[in-house]
Amino acid sequence: MEAAIQTVVTTFLSSARGKENLDGKAFQKLVKKQLSGIMEDTNSSSAVKEMQQGLDENSDGKVSFQEYLTLIGYVANSLSQRKSGSNAAASS
Ligand SMILES: [Ca+2]
C-alpha cells in the first residue's frame, strides 16, 4: 500500500520534471507508459488528449497533481468494479 502511494507520487514528479503540472506531452507519455495494461485506448493520442481535457478542471491545458489523482481514482474505481463484478457505481 505505501509502495503504491510512493509510486503514484514519484511517477507524477518524474513525469513533470520539476514542474508543478504535466503538459500534454508528458501526460501522453505517462498514460501510454504506465497505464496501458489497466486502461483502454492508451495508444490513441486523441483518446488520451480527450481524457486530459476531461481531467483539466481549471482548463489551463495542463494536468496538476490534483487532476492526476482524479485519474488515479477513476482507474482504481474501474479496476475495483471489474474485480468485484459490480457495475453499481459505473454511471456518473
Ligand atoms: Ca489543469
PDB file of the backbone (N, CA, C, O) and the ligand in Angstrom, with CONECT records:
HET     CA  A 101       1
ATOM      1  N   MET A   1       0.827  -1.213   0.000  1.00  0.00           N
ATOM      2  CA  MET A   1       0.000   0.000   0.000  1.00  0.00           C
ATOM      3  C   MET A   1       0.860   1.261   0.000  1.00  0.00           C
ATOM      4  O   MET A   1       0.666   2.152  -0.826  1.00  0.00           O
ATOM      5  N   GLU A   2       1.817   1.331   0.936  1.00  0.00           N
ATOM      6  CA  GLU A   2       2.694   2.505   0.962  1.00  0.00           C
ATOM      7  C   GLU A   2       3.518   2.597  -0.316  1.00  0.00           C
ATOM      8  O   GLU A   2       3.723   3.682  -0.861  1.00  0.00           O
ATOM      9  N   ALA A   3       3.991   1.435  -0.788  1.00  0.00           N
ATOM     10  CA  ALA A   3       4.782   1.432  -2.018  1.00  0.00           C
ATOM     11  C   ALA A   3       3.956   1.933  -3.189  1.00  0.00           C
ATOM     12  O   ALA A   3       4.472   2.631  -4.062  1.00  0.00           O
ATOM     13  N   ALA A   4       2.674   1.580  -3.214  1.00  0.00           N
ATOM     14  CA  ALA A   4       1.803   2.022  -4.303  1.00  0.00           C
ATOM     15  C   ALA A   4       1.624   3.542  -4.275  1.00  0.00           C
ATOM     16  O   ALA A   4       1.633   4.195  -5.319  1.00  0.00           O
ATOM     17  N   ILE A   5       1.464   4.090  -3.086  1.00  0.00           N
ATOM     18  CA  ILE A   5       1.306   5.544  -2.967  1.00  0.00           C
ATOM     19  C   ILE A   5       2.601   6.261  -3.367  1.00  0.00           C
ATOM     20  O   ILE A   5       2.582   7.279  -4.058  1.00  0.00           O
ATOM     21  N   GLN A   6       3.718   5.698  -2.912  1.00  0.00           N
ATOM     22  CA  GLN A   6       5.023   6.244  -3.323  1.00  0.00           C
ATOM     23  C   GLN A   6       5.123   6.273  -4.845  1.00  0.00           C
ATOM     24  O   GLN A   6       5.573   7.260  -5.428  1.00  0.00           O
ATOM     25  N   THR A   7       4.702   5.187  -5.477  1.00  0.00           N
ATOM     26  CA  THR A   7       4.789   5.099  -6.928  1.00  0.00           C
ATOM     27  C   THR A   7       3.916   6.147  -7.599  1.00  0.00           C
ATOM     28  O   THR A   7       4.322   6.782  -8.572  1.00  0.00           O
ATOM     29  N   VAL A   8       2.704   6.321  -7.062  1.00  0.00           N
ATOM     30  CA  VAL A   8       1.788   7.323  -7.625  1.00  0.00           C
ATOM     31  C   VAL A   8       2.426   8.717  -7.567  1.00  0.00           C
ATOM     32  O   VAL A   8       2.349   9.489  -8.523  1.00  0.00           O
ATOM     33  N   VAL A   9       3.054   9.022  -6.429  1.00  0.00           N
ATOM     34  CA  VAL A   9       3.659  10.351  -6.255  1.00  0.00           C
ATOM     35  C   VAL A   9       4.913  10.502  -7.110  1.00  0.00           C
ATOM     36  O   VAL A   9       5.060  11.494  -7.823  1.00  0.00           O
ATOM     37  N   THR A  10       5.817   9.526  -7.045  1.00  0.00           N
ATOM     38  CA  THR A  10       7.081   9.679  -7.772  1.00  0.00           C
ATOM     39  C   THR A  10       6.874   9.624  -9.286  1.00  0.00           C
ATOM     40  O   THR A  10       7.623  10.247 -10.038  1.00  0.00           O
ATOM     41  N   THR A  11       5.865   8.884  -9.730  1.00  0.00           N
ATOM     42  CA  THR A  11       5.575   8.853 -11.164  1.00  0.00           C
ATOM     43  C   THR A  11       5.158  10.234 -11.653  1.00  0.00           C
ATOM     44  O   THR A  11       5.580  10.675 -12.722  1.00  0.00           O
ATOM     45  N   PHE A  12       4.331  10.911 -10.868  1.00  0.00           N
ATOM     46  CA  PHE A  12       3.937  12.265 -11.262  1.00  0.00           C
ATOM     47  C   PHE A  12       5.148  13.196 -11.269  1.00  0.00           C
ATOM     48  O   PHE A  12       5.375  13.931 -12.230  1.00  0.00           O
ATOM     49  N   LEU A  13       5.918  13.153 -10.189  1.00  0.00           N
ATOM     50  CA  LEU A  13       7.052  14.080 -10.059  1.00  0.00           C
ATOM     51  C   LEU A  13       8.076  13.879 -11.171  1.00  0.00           C
ATOM     52  O   LEU A  13       8.577  14.848 -11.740  1.00  0.00           O
ATOM     53  N   SER A  14       8.385  12.625 -11.478  1.00  0.00           N
ATOM     54  CA  SER A  14       9.393  12.408 -12.517  1.00  0.00           C
ATOM     55  C   SER A  14       8.834  12.753 -13.897  1.00  0.00           C
ATOM     56  O   SER A  14       9.576  13.209 -14.767  1.00  0.00           O
ATOM     57  N   SER A  15       7.539  12.540 -14.104  1.00  0.00           N
ATOM     58  CA  SER A  15       6.934  12.909 -15.390  1.00  0.00           C
ATOM     59  C   SER A  15       6.862  14.419 -15.554  1.00  0.00           C
ATOM     60  O   SER A  15       7.006  14.932 -16.664  1.00  0.00           O
ATOM     61  N   ALA A  16       6.640  15.134 -14.450  1.00  0.00           N
ATOM     62  CA  ALA A  16       6.522  16.592 -14.517  1.00  0.00           C
ATOM     63  C   ALA A  16       7.888  17.276 -14.593  1.00  0.00           C
ATOM     64  O   ALA A  16       7.968  18.472 -14.873  1.00  0.00           O
ATOM     65  N   ARG A  17       8.940  16.535 -14.350  1.00  0.00           N
ATOM     66  CA  ARG A  17      10.308  17.046 -14.461  1.00  0.00           C
ATOM     67  C   ARG A  17      10.507  18.377 -13.731  1.00  0.00           C
ATOM     68  O   ARG A  17      10.994  19.356 -14.296  1.00  0.00           O
ATOM     69  N   GLY A  18      10.115  18.374 -12.464  1.00  0.00           N
ATOM     70  CA  GLY A  18      10.365  19.553 -11.644  1.00  0.00           C
ATOM     71  C   GLY A  18       9.313  20.642 -11.739  1.00  0.00           C
ATOM     72  O   GLY A  18       9.344  21.613 -10.984  1.00  0.00           O
ATOM     73  N   LYS A  19       8.375  20.477 -12.674  1.00  0.00           N
ATOM     74  CA  LYS A  19       7.308  21.473 -12.762  1.00  0.00           C
ATOM     75  C   LYS A  19       6.109  21.036 -11.921  1.00  0.00           C
ATOM     76  O   LYS A  19       6.052  19.908 -11.429  1.00  0.00           O
ATOM     77  N   GLU A  20       5.164  21.947 -11.770  1.00  0.00           N
ATOM     78  CA  GLU A  20       4.007  21.628 -10.941  1.00  0.00           C
ATOM     79  C   GLU A  20       2.938  20.860 -11.709  1.00  0.00           C
ATOM     80  O   GLU A  20       2.102  20.182 -11.112  1.00  0.00           O
ATOM     81  N   ASN A  21       2.967  20.967 -13.023  1.00  0.00           N
ATOM     82  CA  ASN A  21       1.942  20.331 -13.854  1.00  0.00           C
ATOM     83  C   ASN A  21       2.562  19.469 -14.932  1.00  0.00           C
ATOM     84  O   ASN A  21       3.720  19.654 -15.308  1.00  0.00           O
ATOM     85  N   LEU A  22       1.776  18.525 -15.424  1.00  0.00           N
ATOM     86  CA  LEU A  22       2.155  17.765 -16.606  1.00  0.00           C
ATOM     87  C   LEU A  22       1.624  18.503 -17.823  1.00  0.00           C
ATOM     88  O   LEU A  22       0.444  18.850 -17.871  1.00  0.00           O
ATOM     89  N   ASP A  23       2.484  18.747 -18.809  1.00  0.00           N
ATOM     90  CA  ASP A  23       1.954  19.289 -20.056  1.00  0.00           C
ATOM     91  C   ASP A  23       1.385  18.127 -20.887  1.00  0.00           C
ATOM     92  O   ASP A  23       1.482  16.964 -20.497  1.00  0.00           O
ATOM     93  N   GLY A  24       0.800  18.462 -22.018  1.00  0.00           N
ATOM     94  CA  GLY A  24       0.127  17.445 -22.822  1.00  0.00           C
ATOM     95  C   GLY A  24       1.037  16.283 -23.196  1.00  0.00           C
ATOM     96  O   GLY A  24       0.637  15.119 -23.165  1.00  0.00           O
ATOM     97  N   LYS A  25       2.268  16.631 -23.550  1.00  0.00           N
ATOM     98  CA  LYS A  25       3.217  15.614 -23.991  1.00  0.00           C
ATOM     99  C   LYS A  25       3.588  14.668 -22.841  1.00  0.00           C
ATOM    100  O   LYS A  25       3.631  13.449 -23.008  1.00  0.00           O
ATOM    101  N   ALA A  26       3.854  15.258 -21.678  1.00  0.00           N
ATOM    102  CA  ALA A  26       4.224  14.451 -20.512  1.00  0.00           C
ATOM    103  C   ALA A  26       3.062  13.551 -20.088  1.00  0.00           C
ATOM    104  O   ALA A  26       3.263  12.412 -19.666  1.00  0.00           O
ATOM    105  N   PHE A  27       1.843  14.085 -20.211  1.00  0.00           N
ATOM    106  CA  PHE A  27       0.675  13.288 -19.841  1.00  0.00           C
ATOM    107  C   PHE A  27       0.497  12.108 -20.793  1.00  0.00           C
ATOM    108  O   PHE A  27       0.222  10.988 -20.362  1.00  0.00           O
ATOM    109  N   GLN A  28       0.655  12.365 -22.081  1.00  0.00           N
ATOM    110  CA  GLN A  28       0.558  11.289 -23.086  1.00  0.00           C
ATOM    111  C   GLN A  28       1.551  10.167 -22.758  1.00  0.00           C
ATOM    112  O   GLN A  28       1.218   8.982 -22.781  1.00  0.00           O
ATOM    113  N   LYS A  29       2.766  10.585 -22.456  1.00  0.00           N
ATOM    114  CA  LYS A  29       3.826   9.625 -22.191  1.00  0.00           C
ATOM    115  C   LYS A  29       3.509   8.806 -20.935  1.00  0.00           C
ATOM    116  O   LYS A  29       3.668   7.586 -20.912  1.00  0.00           O
ATOM    117  N   LEU A  30       3.065   9.501 -19.909  1.00  0.00           N
ATOM    118  CA  LEU A  30       2.749   8.827 -18.647  1.00  0.00           C
ATOM    119  C   LEU A  30       1.650   7.777 -18.853  1.00  0.00           C
ATOM    120  O   LEU A  30       1.783   6.632 -18.421  1.00  0.00           O
ATOM    121  N   VAL A  31       0.580   8.180 -19.509  1.00  0.00           N
ATOM    122  CA  VAL A  31      -0.549   7.258 -19.702  1.00  0.00           C
ATOM    123  C   VAL A  31      -0.135   6.064 -20.553  1.00  0.00           C
ATOM    124  O   VAL A  31      -0.452   4.920 -20.227  1.00  0.00           O
ATOM    125  N   LYS A  32       0.580   6.338 -21.653  1.00  0.00           N
ATOM    126  CA  LYS A  32       0.978   5.248 -22.550  1.00  0.00           C
ATOM    127  C   LYS A  32       1.955   4.294 -21.893  1.00  0.00           C
ATOM    128  O   LYS A  32       1.891   3.082 -22.094  1.00  0.00           O
ATOM    129  N   LYS A  33       2.861   4.855 -21.106  1.00  0.00           N
ATOM    130  CA  LYS A  33       3.890   4.018 -20.484  1.00  0.00           C
ATOM    131  C   LYS A  33       3.399   3.294 -19.240  1.00  0.00           C
ATOM    132  O   LYS A  33       3.751   2.141 -18.996  1.00  0.00           O
ATOM    133  N   GLN A  34       2.575   3.993 -18.454  1.00  0.00           N
ATOM    134  CA  GLN A  34       2.260   3.470 -17.128  1.00  0.00           C
ATOM    135  C   GLN A  34       0.876   2.828 -17.018  1.00  0.00           C
ATOM    136  O   GLN A  34       0.642   2.022 -16.118  1.00  0.00           O
ATOM    137  N   LEU A  35      -0.037   3.173 -17.918  1.00  0.00           N
ATOM    138  CA  LEU A  35      -1.419   2.725 -17.706  1.00  0.00           C
ATOM    139  C   LEU A  35      -1.980   1.868 -18.842  1.00  0.00           C
ATOM    140  O   LEU A  35      -3.182   1.611 -18.899  1.00  0.00           O
ATOM    141  N   SER A  36      -1.099   1.427 -19.747  1.00  0.00           N
ATOM    142  CA  SER A  36      -1.604   0.698 -20.911  1.00  0.00           C
ATOM    143  C   SER A  36      -2.178  -0.674 -20.542  1.00  0.00           C
ATOM    144  O   SER A  36      -2.993  -1.227 -21.280  1.00  0.00           O
ATOM    145  N   GLY A  37      -1.747  -1.226 -19.387  1.00  0.00           N
ATOM    146  CA  GLY A  37      -2.243  -2.538 -19.005  1.00  0.00           C
ATOM    147  C   GLY A  37      -3.571  -2.499 -18.276  1.00  0.00           C
ATOM    148  O   GLY A  37      -4.225  -3.525 -18.090  1.00  0.00           O
ATOM    149  N   ILE A  38      -3.963  -1.299 -17.865  1.00  0.00           N
ATOM    150  CA  ILE A  38      -5.119  -1.182 -16.984  1.00  0.00           C
ATOM    151  C   ILE A  38      -6.242  -0.375 -17.629  1.00  0.00           C
ATOM    152  O   ILE A  38      -7.399  -0.458 -17.218  1.00  0.00           O
ATOM    153  N   MET A  39      -5.875   0.416 -18.659  1.00  0.00           N
ATOM    154  CA  MET A  39      -6.863   1.259 -19.333  1.00  0.00           C
ATOM    155  C   MET A  39      -6.948   0.918 -20.811  1.00  0.00           C
ATOM    156  O   MET A  39      -6.013   0.375 -21.399  1.00  0.00           O
ATOM    157  N   GLU A  40      -8.083   1.246 -21.391  1.00  0.00           N
ATOM    158  CA  GLU A  40      -8.242   1.082 -22.832  1.00  0.00           C
ATOM    159  C   GLU A  40      -7.820   2.364 -23.546  1.00  0.00           C
ATOM    160  O   GLU A  40      -7.752   3.436 -22.943  1.00  0.00           O
ATOM    161  N   ASP A  41      -7.539   2.233 -24.833  1.00  0.00           N
ATOM    162  CA  ASP A  41      -7.294   3.391 -25.697  1.00  0.00           C
ATOM    163  C   ASP A  41      -6.040   4.202 -25.350  1.00  0.00           C
ATOM    164  O   ASP A  41      -5.916   5.352 -25.771  1.00  0.00           O
ATOM    165  N   THR A  42      -5.104   3.611 -24.581  1.00  0.00           N
ATOM    166  CA  THR A  42      -3.930   4.404 -24.218  1.00  0.00           C
ATOM    167  C   THR A  42      -2.987   4.619 -25.398  1.00  0.00           C
ATOM    168  O   THR A  42      -2.116   5.487 -25.341  1.00  0.00           O
ATOM    169  N   ASN A  43      -3.150   3.842 -26.465  1.00  0.00           N
ATOM    170  CA  ASN A  43      -2.305   4.041 -27.642  1.00  0.00           C
ATOM    171  C   ASN A  43      -2.872   5.063 -28.612  1.00  0.00           C
ATOM    172  O   ASN A  43      -2.233   5.422 -29.601  1.00  0.00           O
ATOM    173  N   SER A  44      -4.077   5.526 -28.317  1.00  0.00           N
ATOM    174  CA  SER A  44      -4.690   6.546 -29.164  1.00  0.00           C
ATOM    175  C   SER A  44      -4.404   7.925 -28.595  1.00  0.00           C
ATOM    176  O   SER A  44      -4.902   8.277 -27.527  1.00  0.00           O
ATOM    177  N   SER A  45      -3.598   8.709 -29.312  1.00  0.00           N
ATOM    178  CA  SER A  45      -3.255  10.054 -28.823  1.00  0.00           C
ATOM    179  C   SER A  45      -4.492  10.916 -28.647  1.00  0.00           C
ATOM    180  O   SER A  45      -4.567  11.721 -27.718  1.00  0.00           O
ATOM    181  N   SER A  46      -5.467  10.749 -29.539  1.00  0.00           N
ATOM    182  CA  SER A  46      -6.662  11.590 -29.417  1.00  0.00           C
ATOM    183  C   SER A  46      -7.510  11.175 -28.211  1.00  0.00           C
ATOM    184  O   SER A  46      -8.124  12.021 -27.561  1.00  0.00           O
ATOM    185  N   ALA A  47      -7.541   9.875 -27.917  1.00  0.00           N
ATOM    186  CA  ALA A  47      -8.285   9.420 -26.734  1.00  0.00           C
ATOM    187  C   ALA A  47      -7.614   9.912 -25.455  1.00  0.00           C
ATOM    188  O   ALA A  47      -8.294  10.307 -24.509  1.00  0.00           O
ATOM    189  N   VAL A  48      -6.286   9.889 -25.426  1.00  0.00           N
ATOM    190  CA  VAL A  48      -5.564  10.367 -24.244  1.00  0.00           C
ATOM    191  C   VAL A  48      -5.748  11.867 -24.084  1.00  0.00           C
ATOM    192  O   VAL A  48      -5.878  12.375 -22.970  1.00  0.00           O
ATOM    193  N   LYS A  49      -5.757  12.566 -25.211  1.00  0.00           N
ATOM    194  CA  LYS A  49      -5.986  14.015 -25.194  1.00  0.00           C
ATOM    195  C   LYS A  49      -7.379  14.340 -24.636  1.00  0.00           C
ATOM    196  O   LYS A  49      -7.549  15.264 -23.840  1.00  0.00           O
ATOM    197  N   GLU A  50      -8.349  13.567 -25.069  1.00  0.00           N
ATOM    198  CA  GLU A  50      -9.713  13.760 -24.561  1.00  0.00           C
ATOM    199  C   GLU A  50      -9.779  13.510 -23.056  1.00  0.00           C
ATOM    200  O   GLU A  50     -10.444  14.229 -22.310  1.00  0.00           O
ATOM    201  N   MET A  51      -9.068  12.467 -22.640  1.00  0.00           N
ATOM    202  CA  MET A  51      -9.006  12.137 -21.217  1.00  0.00           C
ATOM    203  C   MET A  51      -8.399  13.306 -20.444  1.00  0.00           C
ATOM    204  O   MET A  51      -8.879  13.672 -19.371  1.00  0.00           O
ATOM    205  N   GLN A  52      -7.347  13.879 -20.999  1.00  0.00           N
ATOM    206  CA  GLN A  52      -6.676  15.010 -20.354  1.00  0.00           C
ATOM    207  C   GLN A  52      -7.627  16.204 -20.223  1.00  0.00           C
ATOM    208  O   GLN A  52      -7.663  16.875 -19.191  1.00  0.00           O
ATOM    209  N   GLN A  53      -8.388  16.452 -21.278  1.00  0.00           N
ATOM    210  CA  GLN A  53      -9.327  17.580 -21.230  1.00  0.00           C
ATOM    211  C   GLN A  53     -10.421  17.345 -20.199  1.00  0.00           C
ATOM    212  O   GLN A  53     -10.881  18.276 -19.537  1.00  0.00           O
ATOM    213  N   GLY A  54     -10.832  16.080 -20.071  1.00  0.00           N
ATOM    214  CA  GLY A  54     -11.829  15.742 -19.067  1.00  0.00           C
ATOM    215  C   GLY A  54     -11.327  15.941 -17.642  1.00  0.00           C
ATOM    216  O   GLY A  54     -12.101  16.258 -16.739  1.00  0.00           O
ATOM    217  N   LEU A  55     -10.022  15.754 -17.451  1.00  0.00           N
ATOM    218  CA  LEU A  55      -9.435  15.888 -16.112  1.00  0.00           C
ATOM    219  C   LEU A  55      -9.128  17.334 -15.762  1.00  0.00           C
ATOM    220  O   LEU A  55      -9.010  17.686 -14.588  1.00  0.00           O
ATOM    221  N   ASP A  56      -8.999  18.173 -16.787  1.00  0.00           N
ATOM    222  CA  ASP A  56      -8.462  19.519 -16.613  1.00  0.00           C
ATOM    223  C   ASP A  56      -9.513  20.463 -16.029  1.00  0.00           C
ATOM    224  O   ASP A  56     -10.158  21.226 -16.747  1.00  0.00           O
ATOM    225  N   GLU A  57      -9.662  20.390 -14.719  1.00  0.00           N
ATOM    226  CA  GLU A  57     -10.737  21.137 -14.061  1.00  0.00           C
ATOM    227  C   GLU A  57     -10.588  22.643 -14.176  1.00  0.00           C
ATOM    228  O   GLU A  57     -11.585  23.353 -14.311  1.00  0.00           O
ATOM    229  N   ASN A  58      -9.368  23.140 -14.124  1.00  0.00           N
ATOM    230  CA  ASN A  58      -9.180  24.587 -14.217  1.00  0.00           C
ATOM    231  C   ASN A  58      -8.885  25.045 -15.647  1.00  0.00           C
ATOM    232  O   ASN A  58      -8.558  26.208 -15.878  1.00  0.00           O
ATOM    233  N   SER A  59      -9.005  24.119 -16.602  1.00  0.00           N
ATOM    234  CA  SER A  59      -8.870  24.441 -18.027  1.00  0.00           C
ATOM    235  C   SER A  59      -7.606  25.223 -18.375  1.00  0.00           C
ATOM    236  O   SER A  59      -7.656  26.163 -19.168  1.00  0.00           O
ATOM    237  N   ASP A  60      -6.475  24.839 -17.787  1.00  0.00           N
ATOM    238  CA  ASP A  60      -5.222  25.510 -18.146  1.00  0.00           C
ATOM    239  C   ASP A  60      -4.408  24.692 -19.148  1.00  0.00           C
ATOM    240  O   ASP A  60      -3.274  25.046 -19.471  1.00  0.00           O
ATOM    241  N   GLY A  61      -4.992  23.597 -19.637  1.00  0.00           N
ATOM    242  CA  GLY A  61      -4.306  22.790 -20.640  1.00  0.00           C
ATOM    243  C   GLY A  61      -3.251  21.858 -20.063  1.00  0.00           C
ATOM    244  O   GLY A  61      -2.571  21.148 -20.804  1.00  0.00           O
ATOM    245  N   LYS A  62      -3.116  21.863 -18.753  1.00  0.00           N
ATOM    246  CA  LYS A  62      -2.123  21.010 -18.105  1.00  0.00           C
ATOM    247  C   LYS A  62      -2.784  20.166 -17.018  1.00  0.00           C
ATOM    248  O   LYS A  62      -3.903  20.444 -16.588  1.00  0.00           O
ATOM    249  N   VAL A  63      -2.069  19.134 -16.586  1.00  0.00           N
ATOM    250  CA  VAL A  63      -2.614  18.244 -15.567  1.00  0.00           C
ATOM    251  C   VAL A  63      -1.864  18.467 -14.251  1.00  0.00           C
ATOM    252  O   VAL A  63      -0.680  18.150 -14.135  1.00  0.00           O
ATOM    253  N   SER A  64      -2.568  19.013 -13.271  1.00  0.00           N
ATOM    254  CA  SER A  64      -1.976  19.231 -11.947  1.00  0.00           C
ATOM    255  C   SER A  64      -1.949  17.913 -11.174  1.00  0.00           C
ATOM    256  O   SER A  64      -2.521  16.911 -11.603  1.00  0.00           O
ATOM    257  N   PHE A  65      -1.281  17.936 -10.038  1.00  0.00           N
ATOM    258  CA  PHE A  65      -1.241  16.719  -9.219  1.00  0.00           C
ATOM    259  C   PHE A  65      -2.657  16.313  -8.809  1.00  0.00           C
ATOM    260  O   PHE A  65      -3.003  15.132  -8.834  1.00  0.00           O
ATOM    261  N   GLN A  66      -3.463  17.291  -8.438  1.00  0.00           N
ATOM    262  CA  GLN A  66      -4.832  17.009  -8.036  1.00  0.00           C
ATOM    263  C   GLN A  66      -5.638  16.389  -9.180  1.00  0.00           C
ATOM    264  O   GLN A  66      -6.407  15.451  -8.970  1.00  0.00           O
ATOM    265  N   GLU A  67      -5.456  16.916 -10.377  1.00  0.00           N
ATOM    266  CA  GLU A  67      -6.165  16.379 -11.545  1.00  0.00           C
ATOM    267  C   GLU A  67      -5.673  14.964 -11.870  1.00  0.00           C
ATOM    268  O   GLU A  67      -6.453  14.099 -12.270  1.00  0.00           O
ATOM    269  N   TYR A  68      -4.394  14.750 -11.695  1.00  0.00           N
ATOM    270  CA  TYR A  68      -3.799  13.421 -11.875  1.00  0.00           C
ATOM    271  C   TYR A  68      -4.392  12.423 -10.875  1.00  0.00           C
ATOM    272  O   TYR A  68      -4.639  11.266 -11.215  1.00  0.00           O
ATOM    273  N   LEU A  69      -4.615  12.880  -9.647  1.00  0.00           N
ATOM    274  CA  LEU A  69      -5.229  11.999  -8.645  1.00  0.00           C
ATOM    275  C   LEU A  69      -6.651  11.620  -9.033  1.00  0.00           C
ATOM    276  O   LEU A  69      -7.118  10.526  -8.715  1.00  0.00           O
ATOM    277  N   THR A  70      -7.333  12.524  -9.717  1.00  0.00           N
ATOM    278  CA  THR A  70      -8.674  12.202 -10.224  1.00  0.00           C
ATOM    279  C   THR A  70      -8.598  11.025 -11.191  1.00  0.00           C
ATOM    280  O   THR A  70      -9.445  10.131 -11.171  1.00  0.00           O
ATOM    281  N   LEU A  71      -7.574  11.040 -12.035  1.00  0.00           N
ATOM    282  CA  LEU A  71      -7.377   9.930 -12.966  1.00  0.00           C
ATOM    283  C   LEU A  71      -7.071   8.627 -12.217  1.00  0.00           C
ATOM    284  O   LEU A  71      -7.633   7.576 -12.527  1.00  0.00           O
ATOM    285  N   ILE A  72      -6.182   8.711 -11.236  1.00  0.00           N
ATOM    286  CA  ILE A  72      -5.835   7.513 -10.456  1.00  0.00           C
ATOM    287  C   ILE A  72      -7.089   6.961  -9.772  1.00  0.00           C
ATOM    288  O   ILE A  72      -7.314   5.751  -9.748  1.00  0.00           O
ATOM    289  N   GLY A  73      -7.895   7.863  -9.220  1.00  0.00           N
ATOM    290  CA  GLY A  73      -9.132   7.443  -8.565  1.00  0.00           C
ATOM    291  C   GLY A  73     -10.080   6.763  -9.538  1.00  0.00           C
ATOM    292  O   GLY A  73     -10.717   5.759  -9.218  1.00  0.00           O
ATOM    293  N   TYR A  74     -10.157   7.334 -10.737  1.00  0.00           N
ATOM    294  CA  TYR A  74     -11.025   6.776 -11.760  1.00  0.00           C
ATOM    295  C   TYR A  74     -10.561   5.369 -12.174  1.00  0.00           C
ATOM    296  O   TYR A  74     -11.361   4.442 -12.301  1.00  0.00           O
ATOM    297  N   VAL A  75      -9.264   5.247 -12.377  1.00  0.00           N
ATOM    298  CA  VAL A  75      -8.694   3.953 -12.779  1.00  0.00           C
ATOM    299  C   VAL A  75      -8.890   2.917 -11.672  1.00  0.00           C
ATOM    300  O   VAL A  75      -9.265   1.773 -11.930  1.00  0.00           O
ATOM    301  N   ALA A  76      -8.626   3.348 -10.420  1.00  0.00           N
ATOM    302  CA  ALA A  76      -8.790   2.433  -9.285  1.00  0.00           C
ATOM    303  C   ALA A  76     -10.245   1.997  -9.147  1.00  0.00           C
ATOM    304  O   ALA A  76     -10.537   0.838  -8.855  1.00  0.00           O
ATOM    305  N   ASN A  77     -11.141   2.939  -9.359  1.00  0.00           N
ATOM    306  CA  ASN A  77     -12.560   2.641  -9.258  1.00  0.00           C
ATOM    307  C   ASN A  77     -12.998   1.636 -10.325  1.00  0.00           C
ATOM    308  O   ASN A  77     -13.733   0.694 -10.028  1.00  0.00           O
ATOM    309  N   SER A  78     -12.551   1.835 -11.557  1.00  0.00           N
ATOM    310  CA  SER A  78     -12.978   0.911 -12.608  1.00  0.00           C
ATOM    311  C   SER A  78     -12.335  -0.456 -12.397  1.00  0.00           C
ATOM    312  O   SER A  78     -12.937  -1.482 -12.713  1.00  0.00           O
ATOM    313  N   LEU A  79     -11.115  -0.472 -11.863  1.00  0.00           N
ATOM    314  CA  LEU A  79     -10.473  -1.753 -11.559  1.00  0.00           C
ATOM    315  C   LEU A  79     -11.240  -2.518 -10.478  1.00  0.00           C
ATOM    316  O   LEU A  79     -11.440  -3.728 -10.584  1.00  0.00           O
ATOM    317  N   SER A  80     -11.662  -1.805  -9.449  1.00  0.00           N
ATOM    318  CA  SER A  80     -12.377  -2.489  -8.366  1.00  0.00           C
ATOM    319  C   SER A  80     -13.730  -3.005  -8.847  1.00  0.00           C
ATOM    320  O   SER A  80     -14.207  -4.045  -8.395  1.00  0.00           O
ATOM    321  N   GLN A  81     -14.338  -2.264  -9.769  1.00  0.00           N
ATOM    322  CA  GLN A  81     -15.610  -2.736 -10.325  1.00  0.00           C
ATOM    323  C   GLN A  81     -15.410  -3.986 -11.165  1.00  0.00           C
ATOM    324  O   GLN A  81     -16.225  -4.908 -11.123  1.00  0.00           O
ATOM    325  N   ARG A  82     -14.326  -4.016 -11.926  1.00  0.00           N
ATOM    326  CA  ARG A  82     -14.046  -5.204 -12.734  1.00  0.00           C
ATOM    327  C   ARG A  82     -13.787  -6.399 -11.836  1.00  0.00           C
ATOM    328  O   ARG A  82     -14.248  -7.508 -12.109  1.00  0.00           O
ATOM    329  N   LYS A  83     -13.044  -6.165 -10.763  1.00  0.00           N
ATOM    330  CA  LYS A  83     -12.676  -7.269  -9.874  1.00  0.00           C
ATOM    331  C   LYS A  83     -13.878  -7.804  -9.088  1.00  0.00           C
ATOM    332  O   LYS A  83     -14.010  -9.006  -8.861  1.00  0.00           O
ATOM    333  N   SER A  84     -14.746  -6.876  -8.682  1.00  0.00           N
ATOM    334  CA  SER A  84     -15.891  -7.315  -7.895  1.00  0.00           C
ATOM    335  C   SER A  84     -17.055  -7.752  -8.773  1.00  0.00           C
ATOM    336  O   SER A  84     -18.025  -8.335  -8.290  1.00  0.00           O
ATOM    337  N   GLY A  85     -16.947  -7.462 -10.071  1.00  0.00           N
ATOM    338  CA  GLY A  85     -18.022  -7.832 -10.996  1.00  0.00           C
ATOM    339  C   GLY A  85     -19.262  -6.995 -10.811  1.00  0.00           C
ATOM    340  O   GLY A  85     -20.341  -7.347 -11.287  1.00  0.00           O
ATOM    341  N   SER A  86     -19.103  -5.876 -10.112  1.00  0.00           N
ATOM    342  CA  SER A  86     -20.252  -4.999  -9.859  1.00  0.00           C
ATOM    343  C   SER A  86     -20.217  -3.817 -10.818  1.00  0.00           C
ATOM    344  O   SER A  86     -19.140  -3.337 -11.173  1.00  0.00           O
ATOM    345  N   ASN A  87     -21.373  -3.351 -11.234  1.00  0.00           N
ATOM    346  CA  ASN A  87     -21.372  -2.128 -12.033  1.00  0.00           C
ATOM    347  C   ASN A  87     -22.256  -1.068 -11.390  1.00  0.00           C
ATOM    348  O   ASN A  87     -22.739  -0.151 -12.054  1.00  0.00           O
ATOM    349  N   ALA A  88     -22.456  -1.213 -10.087  1.00  0.00           N
ATOM    350  CA  ALA A  88     -23.355  -0.323  -9.369  1.00  0.00           C
ATOM    351  C   ALA A  88     -22.923   1.137  -9.445  1.00  0.00           C
ATOM    352  O   ALA A  88     -23.762   2.032  -9.546  1.00  0.00           O
ATOM    353  N   ALA A  89     -21.600   1.377  -9.396  1.00  0.00           N
ATOM    354  CA  ALA A  89     -21.117   2.752  -9.381  1.00  0.00           C
ATOM    355  C   ALA A  89     -20.613   3.193 -10.752  1.00  0.00           C
ATOM    356  O   ALA A  89     -19.874   4.171 -10.866  1.00  0.00           O
ATOM    357  N   ALA A  90     -21.011   2.477 -11.769  1.00  0.00           N
ATOM    358  CA  ALA A  90     -20.438   2.740 -13.097  1.00  0.00           C
ATOM    359  C   ALA A  90     -20.960   4.027 -13.724  1.00  0.00           C
ATOM    360  O   ALA A  90     -20.253   4.671 -14.499  1.00  0.00           O
ATOM    361  N   SER A  91     -22.167   4.397 -13.402  1.00  0.00           N
ATOM    362  CA  SER A  91     -22.725   5.573 -14.073  1.00  0.00           C
ATOM    363  C   SER A  91     -22.471   6.832 -13.273  1.00  0.00           C
ATOM    364  O   SER A  91     -22.699   6.866 -12.064  1.00  0.00           O
ATOM    365  N   SER A  92     -22.010   7.841 -13.932  1.00  0.00           N
ATOM    366  CA  SER A  92     -21.858   9.157 -13.307  1.00  0.00           C
ATOM    367  C   SER A  92     -21.386  10.137 -14.365  1.00  0.00           C
ATOM    368  O   SER A  92     -21.188  11.315 -14.071  1.00  0.00           O
TER     369      SER A  92
HETATM  370 CA    CA A 101      -5.309  21.802 -15.150  1.00  0.00          CA2+
END
